[in-house]
Structure formats: structure tokens, C-alpha cells
Amino acid sequence: MKTDNIIQLDFSEEMKTSFRNYAMSVIIDRALPDVRDGLKPVQRRILYAMTELGLEPKKPHRKSARIVGDTMGKYHPHGDTSIYDALVHLSEEYSLPIPLIDGHGNFGSIDGDPPAAMRYTEARLSEGAMALLDNLDQGLVEFIPNFDNNEKEPKVLPAMLPNLLINGTTGIAVGMATNMPPHNPGEVIDGVIACMDRPDITVPELMKYIPGPDFPTGGAIVNAGDLEAIYTAGEGKIKIRSTVEIEPSDGGRKNIVITEIPYTSAGNKTKLVESLVSLMKDKVFDEIYDVRDESSSDVRIVVEVKKDRDISNLLNGLYKKSPMEDTYGVNMLAVKDNQPILFNLKTLIQEFILFQEELYTKQYEHLLDRARKRQEIVNGLIRATDVIDLIIEILRGSTSVAQAKACLISGNTTDIRFKSEKSKKAAAKLDFTERQADAILAMQLSKLIGLEVLKLHEENQELSKQIENYLEILGNKKSLYKVIKNQLRNYKKQFNRARVTKITHQESASYVEEVRIEDIYVLIDRFGYTKCVDSATYTRTTEESLKEYEHMIRMKSDGRLCLFTAEGNMYQVKASAIPRCRIRDKGTLIHNLCKVDRETILTYISFEELFESQLLFVTKAGFIKQVSGIEFETNRSVVASTKLDPDDGVVAVIPLSAAQITGGELKVILLTQDGLSLGFPLPEVPEQKKNGRGVRGITLEKADTVAFAAVTHNTAETFEADGKLYSAKKVRNRKRGGKGQRASLQI
């Protein structure tokens, strides 16, 4: 086997190198914007491809699929979906203060509706895009080979508008991300001009011109005090809050109308509405009567509030628990000289100014060169009109254009026929430049008209002024800045709009939950699945449906459910912790609501009922006692309910009302495992503290234990124990503590 082509590599080094290359490729060529034009590579390539297709603002729209195809085939081989997504984003008026693409067709909406397929939509460049693309043919920026070296593409666009600050951007790279908020175009331009006038200006002074982000969706920034630190550091968190109005509604109710949403919900408004509906359905805010979206071209989300509710408090709750208030994480990261750098407000503006100096210098060098070349031609044409007869004689006597051109440039008269020796000597003195000679040879005879000659002299004077002006601009930084500022002011007139995002300082939303106490029913099935429903739902539910629940406890919505176990413990569950469900929902296992684990639950009772009751405790060893419900008043989730010997356990915990006890007509019936029974009057059972063991209720044979206990009326003929029906008449009535009687009691 040949081993000449086997290369041995260290795995860790190869992984480091490969991942580093991948990370840098994502950072520089995919995810982060260039600090100069504020565009990511895919955005820049889309705009350039559209320029190549001639899709200027006044030209007809072209199919998006064609634009995507050209972009992918020539400049960006990373998939059509990503390119089309970027194209759609550049057209979104709710995302960008100055959209760079004019879309025609379904390009999605602020609600979150997806755009139509690229074969159905059309697009062209916007006026804003032209501010980034103008003068692209003047050599102002470097062109580099594309991915397959078959095309050239601009490394950066000659952006004469501070696009990065105005439109903002977002991008996630490897180990870093950028999140640049959009700003008001007029404010940004004013800030740039102020920085040009005062290079030593500070960030707080710049904020007099650029007070904060201006999101296209409006809303309000509520932590204005943090903006200076954010703009100084280049990172931080901005809190954005919806703009609302309070309107009267039917039935004495009032509406909270959301007219502007946070920028973080742009393109996702439907989720904001869904979150509000969810808060209403889950009764997180009981004050909400209804939620509906009445938006058309403008945002209008209506939250209808129930009558006589505190709207201010509800608003605070909505700000706290819904996307009506959200956080925008600022991270002013951009690429400079192939390096990702975190900028602040001033350094971003300074980078833009330096880029403008470079662009305008190249532009005026280009204009100066063009003016000089034109003046050279004009001067040549003016000179030519003075010796036009000689030039005609040269042309008539020459055998080729090259021969005539050589004579005009260097006075070469060889083989040219002249009418006189004087003409030949005059021709030998000619010294036109090559450019002038070409212009003379291409000159039309109509240029010899006196008026045309006068125009040439006027053009020469105008060119002299232009050249003088260009030299002044190129030689004087103040003059260069004056030109830049004039252009920026023109852009301000073109793109400026009123600020839509308010900047305020407000305290964090503080919501005081309105406690509305109502009757609820806790339903527990035989498997221990627990839920609660309101009284209206319980009333509407059929008896057949309720049969599946072994326990149905009525209680208050602010109450507690108490559980007594055979192991002698009492557990408490707050009503608010019990899931409120529809009648057909399963609910949650009771063991998940409290730490009852594997203990056997004997009795469920609301604390309200427990507090007004006496509890009859019966143990396996035959001990019995009454305990006042007041004894169990505690905030602890679990307490011991009675004292037990090591081998003993609770058989029954029977709640008794005050009316039952004072009637004096109740008796206690005990049944043992061996089938013995004993009955005695309830008053014979003494009341003890919860930590008492109780008194002897029945004398048991060795190894026998109490199995069941019941409390019945003296005149009752039957009683139920463990789901079985027994005859009360066959139970011997004796004093408490006696032996039981063997008899067949089960019916």
C-alpha cells in the first residue's frame, strides 16, 4: 500500500484551525455588518445585484426570484431561502426607518404573516438604497473577485448616509452577536454634523441630537436614565413599552387600546395578542373581559376590562407579565478592517465621517480628473478653430487618420501634401495632445459656427471655476466637510420624519394582584387526580359526569385543602396551587401538589369547614378521641395530626359539625378485622388536644385491630364503611371501651 499521500495531523490542532476559519468566515462574511455602510454581505450583494439588473426606483419592479437567482449565482452561494429572507427584511417598513427595497406584492406583515413565495413577489431599489449606491461607477470603493473569480463585487458600498445607525441591524455570529437599534434619520444626521463641527464632542453632548433609538413601531423607552451608559459602553438593555389609550366601552366597562407595540414584537404582533388572550383564559388577570385585535393599517389591540376594576394596576400587570413591555439588548458590534469591534455612539459616527472623507476625496479627485480632461479637450478645440484651415489642409493631404493624427500631435508632415511650404512649416509646429487630436478628428463642422465657438469659451471658463473649486475642496478639510454636510442636509430633507418612539423615565411596573374570592369545587377522582372548577362550571356539570369523582370539596378560592393520612399527619394545599381546569381535563396528581408521598389519605376537608368542626380520630389499636378543628390552624404545609404508638395507625378521621354534636343523638360504631363490632354514644368520646393519644374505644383481642369506624344517628338502620353497607341495628350498644360482638352486619 502506498503511503506517500497520507498526511498525519494532530486532531486538536486541526479542530482549532478549522473552527477558527469557520468562525471568522461567519463573523466577517456572513453575520456582522461593516461599520462603513452598515450592511451584512448578503444585503450588500442583493443591492448590488439589483443595481446590475437596472432596478432603480423609477424603473419597473422585477420578480424577486430573478433577483435572488442573480445574487446567489453571482455573489452569494448560500441558498435562496436566506437571500430571500434578507430581501424581505430590507423592504419592511415596520423594521427599518428607511427601507432599502421597494417591494410589490405580499411581503408579510407586522402580525407575523409570512411573505409569499419569491416567484409571486416583485421588487426594486428604494430611494434610500440609492443613497448607498450612488457613484458606484466612479471608483470610490474597492471591487473584489466573487466566490468563483468570474465576477467582481464591491467590498463595501459608497454609502453617503449613516445607514448603520439609522436602520440598525441584528446578527448572530460565533461567540458574538450584534444588535444595533434603529434611530431617527434627521437626528442621526444632526449628530453627524455636530461631530464634524466639534470633533471633541462627548457622548452626552451627542445625545442632545440623538436622544435615543427611534423604533419604527413606536412605543416608549422607559429607562431613559440608562441610555447614556448604553451609548458610552456600546451595550446595555433598553426597556420598551407599548403605547396605550383608555377608551370607554359598553356596560360601564373601559378598554385598554394598544396603538403601538414594542419593536421586539415587530413581525410578531400575533404572538403578543395570543399572550394577552392566554392571560385572560388562564385567569392570570381576572380583570380582563375580552381581548381582540382590531388592527388594519394601524395597530389597534383592544383589551376590554371588567366594570369597576383598577385599570392602572392591570396595566402594570400586563407590562410585567406580557410582551407589552420587553427588553431590547443593545450590542453595537460591527466589522472594521476585518475585525469585529464594539463601538459606542461617538466612535460609530467618527467611523462614518472618516469613510465620508475617503469617499468624497475620491469623488472630487474623480471629478477633478474628468474636468481637467474635458478642459484639455476644450482648449484643443478652441485652438483648432483658430487654425481650422490648416487642419483641413492636413486632413485633405493625409492618406490615413493615423498620419493626420501624428501631424497634429508631433508636427510630423512626412508624406502629407500641402498647398504651400508655409502651410507645411506651420503644420510642423503643431503640438496638440493625443486626447485633443482625437477630439479634433471627431469634431463636426457645425462646431465652427461662431455661436458654438462662443460656447466652447464659456465651457472653458466654467471648467476653470470647477477645477478651482475641486482643488479648494481637496486641499481644505473645512471645504470638504462643507460639501459632506450639505449632502447630509439634503438627505435629511428627503428622509426625515417625526420621532415616533417616546423617551421617558418610569418606574418598573408594580402589579398588586386583585384577590377575588369565589366559591370553587375541588374534584378528586379515585386515582388521586385533582383539579378545581368554579361554581358555575360545577352547577352546569351533570350528575353522571360527577360520578367519577370520589371527593368533591366546596371551598373558597383563597382557602386551603386539608388532607389527613393514616400515618397521623395533616397536609395543606393552597387553593391557588390546585390547577383550575375544564371539567373534561384530567388535572394533577395530589401527590404532586403536596409532599404526601406514599401515605394513605383518609379524609379531604377544606380548612374553612375544618375550623368549624370537631374531628373524630380512631386508630387501629382502638384509641379514640375528639379534636377541635381550631387545633389545626397553622401555616405549615405538614403537621402531625395525632399521637400514635409505634405500631399504631389512624383508621378514620371523621369531621362532625357543631349541630351534629350538640344534638346528642349520634353514636360511634367500630368494626374490627376479626368481624367484631361495638357501638356507643358519641358524647362518651372525650375531646383532647391533637397531640393526645386518645382513650380506649374498644377492647381488642390479641392480634385484632380496628378496621373501620363510622358515626350514625341513633335511629339509623344502616351505615356505610369502606364502600360497603352494614346493618346498624345489629351492632351492640355498650359503653365505650367494652368488647365487641361477633355478628353478620354486612347487607
Secondary structure as the mmCIF struct_conf table of DSSP 4:
data_model
#
loop_
_struct_conf.conf_type_id
_struct_conf.id
_struct_conf.beg_label_comp_id
_struct_conf.beg_label_asym_id
_struct_conf.beg_label_seq_id
_struct_conf.end_label_comp_id
_struct_conf.end_label_asym_id
_struct_conf.end_label_seq_id
TURN_TY1_P TURN_TY1_P1 ASP A 4 ASN A 5
HELX_RH_AL_P HELX_RH_AL_P1 PHE A 11 VAL A 26
HELX_RH_PI_P HELX_RH_PI_P1 ILE A 27 ALA A 31
BEND BEND1 LEU A 32 LEU A 32
STRN STRN1 ASP A 34 ASP A 34
TURN_TY1_P TURN_TY1_P2 VAL A 35 ASP A 37
HELX_RH_AL_P HELX_RH_AL_P2 PRO A 41 GLU A 52
TURN_TY1_P TURN_TY1_P3 LEU A 53 GLY A 54
TURN_TY1_P TURN_TY1_P4 PRO A 57 LYS A 58
BEND BEND2 LYS A 59 LYS A 59
HELX_LH_PP_P HELX_LH_PP_P1 PRO A 60 HIS A 61
STRN STRN2 ARG A 62 LYS A 63
HELX_RH_AL_P HELX_RH_AL_P3 SER A 64 LYS A 74
TURN_TY1_P TURN_TY1_P5 TYR A 75 TYR A 75
BEND BEND3 HIS A 78 HIS A 78
HELX_RH_AL_P HELX_RH_AL_P4 ASP A 80 HIS A 89
TURN_TY1_P TURN_TY1_P6 LEU A 90 SER A 91
TURN_TY1_P TURN_TY1_P7 GLU A 93 SER A 95
BEND BEND4 PRO A 97 ILE A 98
BEND BEND5 LEU A 100 LEU A 100
STRN STRN3 ILE A 101 HIS A 104
BEND BEND6 GLY A 105 GLY A 105
TURN_TY1_P TURN_TY1_P8 ILE A 110 ASP A 111
HELX_LH_PP_P HELX_LH_PP_P2 ASP A 113 ALA A 117
TURN_TY1_P TURN_TY1_P9 MET A 118 TYR A 120
STRN STRN4 GLU A 122 LEU A 125
HELX_RH_AL_P HELX_RH_AL_P5 GLU A 127 LEU A 133
TURN_TY1_P TURN_TY1_P10 ASP A 134 ASN A 135
HELX_RH_3T_P HELX_RH_3T_P1 LEU A 136 GLN A 138
TURN_TY1_P TURN_TY1_P11 GLY A 139 GLY A 139
BEND BEND7 VAL A 141 VAL A 141
STRN STRN5 PHE A 143 PRO A 145
TURN_TY1_P TURN_TY1_P12 PHE A 147 ASP A 148
BEND BEND8 ASN A 149 GLU A 151
STRN STRN6 LYS A 152 PRO A 154
BEND BEND9 LYS A 155 VAL A 156
BEND BEND10 LEU A 161 LEU A 161
HELX_RH_AL_P HELX_RH_AL_P6 ASN A 163 ASN A 167
STRN STRN7 THR A 169 ILE A 172
BEND BEND11 VAL A 174 GLY A 175
STRN STRN8 ALA A 177 MET A 180
HELX_LH_PP_P HELX_LH_PP_P3 PRO A 181 PRO A 182
HELX_RH_AL_P HELX_RH_AL_P7 PRO A 185 ASP A 197
TURN_TY1_P TURN_TY1_P13 PRO A 199 ASP A 200
HELX_RH_AL_P HELX_RH_AL_P8 VAL A 203 LEU A 206
TURN_TY1_P TURN_TY1_P14 MET A 207 TYR A 209
BEND BEND12 GLY A 212 GLY A 212
TURN_TY1_P TURN_TY1_P15 PRO A 216 THR A 217
STRN STRN9 ALA A 220 ILE A 221
STRN STRN10 ASN A 223 ASN A 223
HELX_RH_3T_P HELX_RH_3T_P2 ALA A 224 ASP A 226
HELX_RH_AL_P HELX_RH_AL_P9 LEU A 227 ALA A 233
TURN_TY1_P TURN_TY1_P16 GLY A 234 GLY A 234
STRN STRN11 GLU A 235 ARG A 241
STRN STRN12 THR A 243 PRO A 248
HELX_RH_3T_P HELX_RH_3T_P3 ASP A 250 GLY A 252
STRN STRN13 LYS A 254 GLU A 260
HELX_RH_3T_P HELX_RH_3T_P4 TYR A 263 SER A 265
TURN_TY1_P TURN_TY1_P17 ALA A 266 GLY A 267
HELX_RH_AL_P HELX_RH_AL_P10 LYS A 269 LYS A 281
TURN_TY1_P TURN_TY1_P18 ASP A 282 LYS A 283
BEND BEND13 VAL A 284 PHE A 285
TURN_TY1_P TURN_TY1_P19 ASP A 286 GLU A 287
STRN STRN14 ILE A 288 ASP A 293
BEND BEND14 SER A 296 ASP A 298
STRN STRN15 ILE A 301 VAL A 305
HELX_LH_PP_P HELX_LH_PP_P4 LYS A 306 LYS A 306
TURN_TY1_P TURN_TY1_P20 LYS A 307 ASP A 308
HELX_RH_AL_P HELX_RH_AL_P11 ILE A 311 LYS A 321
BEND BEND15 SER A 322 SER A 322
TURN_TY1_P TURN_TY1_P21 PRO A 323 MET A 324
STRN STRN16 GLU A 325 ASN A 331
STRN STRN17 LEU A 333 LYS A 336
TURN_TY1_P TURN_TY1_P22 ASP A 337 ASN A 338
STRN STRN18 GLN A 339 LEU A 342
HELX_RH_AL_P HELX_RH_AL_P12 LEU A 345 ASP A 386
TURN_TY1_P TURN_TY1_P23 VAL A 387 VAL A 387
HELX_RH_AL_P HELX_RH_AL_P13 ILE A 388 GLY A 397
BEND BEND16 THR A 399 SER A 400
HELX_RH_AL_P HELX_RH_AL_P14 VAL A 401 SER A 410
TURN_TY1_P TURN_TY1_P24 THR A 414 ASP A 415
BEND BEND17 LYS A 419 SER A 420
HELX_RH_AL_P HELX_RH_AL_P15 GLU A 421 ALA A 428
TURN_TY1_P TURN_TY1_P25 LYS A 429 LYS A 429
HELX_RH_AL_P HELX_RH_AL_P16 GLU A 434 LEU A 441
TURN_TY1_P TURN_TY1_P26 ALA A 442 ALA A 442
HELX_RH_3T_P HELX_RH_3T_P5 LEU A 445 LEU A 448
BEND BEND18 ILE A 449 ILE A 449
HELX_RH_AL_P HELX_RH_AL_P17 GLY A 450 GLY A 475
HELX_RH_AL_P HELX_RH_AL_P18 LYS A 477 PHE A 495
BEND BEND19 THR A 501 THR A 501
STRN STRN19 LYS A 502 ILE A 503
STRN STRN20 HIS A 505 HIS A 505
HELX_LH_PP_P HELX_LH_PP_P5 GLU A 507 ALA A 509
STRN STRN21 ASP A 519 ASP A 525
TURN_TY1_P TURN_TY1_P27 ARG A 526 PHE A 527
STRN STRN22 TYR A 529 ASP A 534
HELX_RH_AL_P HELX_RH_AL_P19 SER A 535 ARG A 540
BEND BEND20 THR A 541 THR A 541
HELX_RH_AL_P HELX_RH_AL_P20 GLU A 543 LEU A 546
TURN_TY1_P TURN_TY1_P28 LYS A 547 GLU A 548
STRN STRN23 TYR A 549 LYS A 556
TURN_TY1_P TURN_TY1_P29 SER A 557 ASP A 558
STRN STRN24 ARG A 560 THR A 565
TURN_TY1_P TURN_TY1_P30 ALA A 566 GLU A 567
BEND BEND21 GLY A 568 GLY A 568
STRN STRN25 ASN A 569 LYS A 574
HELX_RH_3T_P HELX_RH_3T_P6 ALA A 575 ALA A 577
BEND BEND22 ILE A 578 ILE A 578
HELX_LH_PP_P HELX_LH_PP_P6 PRO A 579 PRO A 579
STRN STRN26 ARG A 580 ARG A 580
TURN_TY1_P TURN_TY1_P31 ILE A 583 ARG A 584
BEND BEND23 ASP A 585 ASP A 585
STRN STRN27 THR A 588 LEU A 589
HELX_RH_AL_P HELX_RH_AL_P21 ILE A 590 LEU A 593
BEND BEND24 CYS A 594 LYS A 595
TURN_TY1_P TURN_TY1_P32 ASP A 597 ARG A 598
HELX_LH_PP_P HELX_LH_PP_P7 GLU A 599 THR A 600
STRN STRN28 ILE A 601 SER A 606
HELX_RH_AL_P HELX_RH_AL_P22 PHE A 607 PHE A 611
TURN_TY1_P TURN_TY1_P33 GLU A 612 GLU A 612
STRN STRN29 SER A 613 THR A 619
TURN_TY1_P TURN_TY1_P34 LYS A 620 ALA A 621
BEND BEND25 GLY A 622 GLY A 622
STRN STRN30 PHE A 623 SER A 628
HELX_RH_3T_P HELX_RH_3T_P7 GLY A 629 PHE A 632
BEND BEND26 ASN A 635 SER A 637
STRN STRN31 VAL A 638 ALA A 640
BEND BEND27 THR A 642 THR A 642
TURN_TY1_P TURN_TY1_P35 PRO A 646 ASP A 647
STRN STRN32 VAL A 650 SER A 657
HELX_RH_AL_P HELX_RH_AL_P23 ALA A 658 GLY A 663
STRN STRN33 LEU A 666 THR A 672
TURN_TY1_P TURN_TY1_P36 GLN A 673 ASP A 674
BEND BEND28 GLY A 675 GLY A 675
STRN STRN34 LEU A 676 PRO A 681
HELX_RH_3T_P HELX_RH_3T_P8 LEU A 682 GLU A 684
BEND BEND29 VAL A 685 VAL A 685
HELX_LH_PP_P HELX_LH_PP_P8 PRO A 686 PRO A 686
STRN STRN35 GLU A 687 GLU A 687
TURN_TY1_P TURN_TY1_P37 LYS A 690 ASN A 691
STRN STRN36 VAL A 695 ARG A 696
STRN STRN37 THR A 699 THR A 699
TURN_TY1_P TURN_TY1_P38 LYS A 702 ALA A 703
STRN STRN38 VAL A 706 HIS A 713
TURN_TY1_P TURN_TY1_P39 ASN A 714 THR A 715
BEND BEND30 GLU A 717 GLU A 717
STRN STRN39 THR A 718 ALA A 721
TURN_TY1_P TURN_TY1_P40 ASP A 722 GLY A 723
STRN STRN40 LYS A 724 SER A 727
BEND BEND31 ALA A 728 ALA A 728
TURN_TY1_P TURN_TY1_P41 LYS A 729 LYS A 730
BEND BEND32 VAL A 731 VAL A 731
STRN STRN41 ASN A 733 ASN A 733
TURN_TY1_P TURN_TY1_P42 ARG A 736 GLY A 737
STRN STRN42 LYS A 739 LYS A 739
STRN STRN43 GLN A 741 ARG A 742
STRN STRN44 GLN A 746 GLN A 746
#
